[in-house]
Every structure is written in structure tokens, then in C-alpha cells.
Amino acid sequence: MNKERERLLDTNICVNYLNALRKTRAKRTMEQQRIFENIEKTRQQNTMLYISQATVAELRFGAAKSQNKEKNLGRIETFKEAVPELKIDDEVWKAFVDMKAELSRHGRSMQDMDLLIAATAKRYGLTLTSNDKDMNNLDVLIENSVDRESWAVA
């Protein structure tokens, strides 16, 4: 497998995709449609997509506070069958600490869950796919840089 083409999906990408699946094309937002098309195209190219355990936790939290908790939890489990979950191991935690320290040296900070997702991408050598503008803070990283791309609507 070509690791530089493999992607780690951020939580916002997953949420938009899961929401797009429930709607007809006409009822999707532009962002949902673009993410849906990008994921489908990526899968047709046999490019691996992954999610972090941190993303799974964020998705489950969203489901737990929703009105359709059990249904949404079920959708997450189905999604995990198609998109493998990567473990947060000691190497992810090391990347997290190193990235957080480097961000601090540059006077920047990020939410810990976002940084943990980025550290997962770093540890596994994946491209982080996110539409979260807070991930732009990663641009200052030199020693701990992460390949990133956005599927935001232009």
C-alpha cells in the first residue's frame, strides 16, 4: 500500500459523511456532498481510509447526547466496519506530547482531541483529512509536521 495516499479521517469528515448517507443528494449540504463524493472516489481507488480511536470517542459522544442514541451508535459501528480504527498507542502519545510542546514553543494551542487525532496521523504516516480550521495551527510544526488536506467546499 502507498502510505502517502492513505488517509486518516478527522471527526468532522466522518460526521458529514454519516449525515450525507441519511439524505438524498438534493438534501445534502454542499460540504456533505463533497465529502461523500471524495470518500466514495477514494474507496473506488482502493485507497485505505482510517479513523483514530479519538474520532470514535467523539462520534460516540455525539451519539450519546442525540435523540436517537442507539440508532446513531449503530451507524458508527457500521462505519467502523468499513473504515478501520487505529489504536492510540505509546507512539501516538509520544507524537502528541512532542507536537503539543512544539505548538507551545510557537505560542499556539489546540484542543487535545484534535491534537490526538493529528498525532495518530503522524504516528501511522497518514494524510490527515480535515475541514477543521483549528488544524491550521499544525502549519507551524517543523519537527513534527503532519501531511494534511481539506475537503472543504471551495
N, C-alpha and C positions, 0 to 999 in steps of 0.2 A: 504493500500500500504506500502511496505517496503522501507522507505526513504533512507536507506543506499545503495540500489541498483539503485535508481533513479539518473539520470544524467542531468547535465547542459552542453550543448554542446558549446564549445568555437567557435569563428568565423572561425578559420582555419579548424575545423572539418566540419562545415556547408559548407564552400566554396568547400572543397574537395568532399563532398557528392554531392552537386549540380552539380559540374563538372563531377563527375562519372556518374550521371544519364543521361547525354547527350552523353555518349560514350559507345561503346561496351566494353565488358570485355577485349578484346585484345588490345584496345587503351587506357585503363586506366593505370595510373602510379601505381606502387606497393602501394604507400601510399593511393591513391584514392580507389583502390580495397580493401585494408584492412579496411578502414573507411566504405566503402559501406557494406562490409560483417558484420562488427561489429554493424552497425546501424540496418541492416536487422535482425541479430540474436537477438539483444536487443529487437526489436519490436516484434519478434515472441515469446519472453519470457514474453510479456506483461509488460515489464519494461518501466516506463514512461521516456521520454526524454523531456527536456525543453530547451528553449533559453532565454537569457536575452534581455531586450529592448536595451541594449548597443550593443549586437550582431546584432539585427535587424538594428540598425542605421549604423553599419559598413557594413553590407551587402547592404543596400540601397545606401550608399556612393559609394561602388564598382560598383553597377549597374548604378548609375548616371554618372559615368565617363567612362562607357563602350560604345562600338559602338552600342550595342543592348539594350539600356536603358530600353525601355518599355517591351521587352521580358524578360529581367533579373528581372525587378521589379515584373513581373507576376509570375516568378518562385519562387521568395521569398515569395509572398503572398500564393502560393500553398503550399510551405514548411511550412509556419506558420499554415496552417490548420491541418497539421499532427503533428507538434511539437509546443506545446503551448508556448506563450511568457509570461515571468514573468515580472511583473512591478518593476520598480526601485522606491521603496517607502522610507519613512523615515528610516526604519530599514536597508535597503540596504545602504543608505547614512551613517548611523552610523557605520556600519561594514566597509565601505570604509575608513572613517576617522580613525577609530581605527587601521585598517590594515596598512594604509599609515603611521601613526605615529609609529607603531611598526617597520615597514620596515626602517624608517628613523633612529630609535634608533640603528638599526643593520647596518647602513651605506649602505642600499640598496634602490633602487627605481624601479618603474615600470611605464609603460605607463598608464595614468589614465583610458583609456577604458579597458585595460586588468585587472586592479585592480577593476574596477567597475563590470566586469564580475565575477571575483573571489568573490567579496563581495556579489553578487547576489547568488552564490552557498552557501556561508557561511550563509546568512540570511535564505535561504529556506532549509538548511540542505541537500544539494545535493552533489554528487560527481562531481567535475569539470573535464570534459574530454577535454583534450587539447594536441596538439602536439607542442605548442609554448614553446620554451626553456626559454623564459623570465619568464614563470610561475614558473620556478625552484627557483626564488627569494622568492617564498612563503614558501620554505623549512625552512627559518629562523624563521618563525612565530611560537610562542609558545602559546601566549594568544589568537590569532586569526587564528589558523590553519584551513586549508581547505583540505578536502579529495580530492585527485587528482588521475587521471590515465591518461596514454598516450596511444594512439593507433598508435604511430609512428611505421614505419616499422623497424623491428629488424635488 
